[in-house]
Amino acid sequence: MKKYFVLIFTLALFSQTSFAQEPTIKVGEAKSKKSNLAFPSLNNIGTNKSSSTLKVAADIYNTAKGDLEISTYFNMLAPASFLENTTNLSAKPKDVDAANGFKFATWKTLDAEFLIRATYFIVDNEMTVESFLYNVTQEKLVVGKRYKGTTSQAVQIGHTFANDILETLTGRKGFYLSKFIATTDKTGYKEVVTMNWDGSNLDPLTSDRSVAISPNWSPDGKTVIYSIYTKKAKSTQQNLTMFSHDLVKGKRTILSNRNGLNSGGSFSPDGKYVYLTISKSGTPNIYKINLKGEEVAQLTKGPAGAMNVEVAVSPDGSKLAFSSDRGGNPMIYTMNSDGTNVQRKTFQGKYNS
């Protein structure tokens, strides 16, 4: 069984502790102006100063820093520009730790808007990390948190660290602990895998020794649908069959095995239906089926033999987007979830999907 680290509690150590009632960074404004963020490396406040301890701290720091950089909300200030030797200073400001605290004025000189200070210590294989996010302009603590886990969970803590910073400042949850689904041909076949957003922890989901395509999650993350090429009984004909894989039970079932294509599936937001492309009539069209594989509705009918593929569902379930060559080259179209009000959305290029 995997052992997960625990976010212990939100700190309230300082008299000036405050928690943002609303996001500090307006996401729309962040597109045109990045916030200056200073993030010194973590300070070791324990007695274990071994090289392995330093590597654990570096893993946490590099993971969190990389996550925050890729968010595009921040301009990360270069450590070479820091005016204070942060390794010799407390993670608390001068008015809290008069003997060894940092000075907000020093960071204001660098035009830093936010400052992250973090400390850690390791006893045996157990690690404790405390992080503090400061608003430099207002000279106050925005939020502080403590994390505990094993040293093997350094990267996981780094991702959580960055998620918490991002959500505190923008009001939007970070995606750094998200699992992604994809296909890979590393084994010589195309199999379905799950992985972290950055491609790490690649974990095989299938071993069909076939060609898997178009995997997709259910809304609750407990089921994956995907399609593989199979042979029809008593026939050499290849069929693109859609499977449903229950990740909790580890059980796989056929969702749609109609003649031809059964692929490109997307769940409805309530998880009760799947929209997919079926070509049982010879022409690929978009259908709606239930979780038993029963046909609920055919939503597109060509026109004139056009293919309609790669359906995606809007977050509220009211709209579908799909690719169609009904106008010549494949372009993106939208329609209501009942198949009405089809509108073309793209007009450039030779293949939009």
Protein Blocks (a to p, Z undefined) as FASTA:
>chain_A
ZZddddfbdcdfbfkbccdfbdfbdfklmmmoccdddddddddfbfblcfklmmmmmmmm
mmmmmmmmmnopaccddfklpmbdfklpcfbdfklmmmlpccfklmmmnopabdcddddd
dehjbccdddddddfklopafbdcdddddfklmmmmmmmmmmmmmmmmnopacfklcccd
dddfklopacdddddfkopaiacfbdnhpadehiacdfkopaccdddddddehiabdcdd
dddddfklopacdfblcehjaehiacdfklpaccdddfknopacdddddfkopafbdfbg
hjehiacehiacdfkopaccdddfklopacdddddfkopaiacfbfgdjbdZZ
